[in-house]
């Protein structure tokens, strides 16, 4: 059981650490407003990750394999990424930080962005379905509820740990960010978001070929 906890903890870090849309938005918002906005984006992404994991491990994956459901979710994800990319590129062009509004409203926006970016990518179900097969294949006999509980405990612990590490790195590096660097960062994050929106669109299209 301890080996399952440790392996799922390490797996969570390996899953969260590679650069992607969540990392790009975390850096963009954290560079603008500091540690807690970056942490809010990271925590928001856990909502999507947990939702997709539950769908995969409770046998509901067939719902997402429905063509209409996949198209709708993909369009939502593409639209959100395109909106965030537009905001980032506009901020880069104008040379200003994103407007934060009130602290409460800004925090909700950070958390919601992370959640919707993660939820808006139905291709995550492929990862979680494959992950379930790989992780539980080594367990002798049929996996029991305690095995799923141990996996989720280890995975969420690793993911939460990485949330703090990532937000801390962004906040620490913020002190060296000049106005010009921030404009470049916004432009780079905008292009990254466009790339992932295009990639999601292509994956959705290829799924019907």
Helices and strands as residue ranges (DSSP letters): H 2-17, H 21-33, H 35-57, H 61-64, H 67-94, H 103-119, H 124-137, H 145-173, G 174-176, H 179-206
